[in-house]
Amino acid sequence: EYEGRGGLLRQGSILIVTSYATRTSPVIRGKWILENILGVPPPPPPPAVPPLKDNGGSTKNLSVRERLALHRANMPCAGCHRLMDPVGFSLENYDAVGRWRTIEENKPLDSAGGLPDGSTFQGVNGLQEALMKRQDQFVSTFTDKLMTYAIGRAVEYYDQPAIRSIVADAKAKDYRFSSVVLGIVNSTPFQMRRTK
């Protein structure tokens, strides 16, 4: 079934920027969602991590999912990939430029995914539903990133009470965008920011 367009997760610009030029990257897509939607970035990769092999030689005709399974067999890589890959797999129906597809390497595409808490789902619709159950987490991440832009510096630990207050106020107002913006504008970090 075609999932179509609509919402942030299906936006072509995000699907393209989280892919390589010639193939998708569940790793990059998963990392992007963890960092930018859920606010839980995975740890940085260990030094000298081997890249994912392109289809050729012993990996000929393997899907990205199958090649990543081989990559996860490398123990230093397994920890982070266990967090990122399942999230990114849910977007595999979108190719490197964001076109809808149902097959890869002449096989039906598997878009089963999951979040680090162990919840599982199917495809982009399932991912969207899973993220909608975490509205506080999304709004907190969104507020953090918007606050960073508004104050012109990284958010610090001492800004967190203001962010929590903004999120609580937004929740009481059905998470309206305007309540987040007004909360930031009226916050101490914004009001007390230094301008050059």
Buried (B, 14 or more C-beta within 10 A) or exposed (E): EEBEEEEEBBEEEBBBEBBEEEBBBBBBBBBBBBBBBBBBEBEEEEEEEEEBEEBEEEBEEBBBBBBBEEBBEEEEBEEBBEBBBBBBBBBBBBBBEBEBEEEBEEEEBBBBBBBBEEBEBEBBBBBBEBBEEBBBBBBBBBBBBBBBEBBEEEBEEEBEEBBEBBBEBBEEEEBEEEBBBBBBEEBEBBEEEEEE
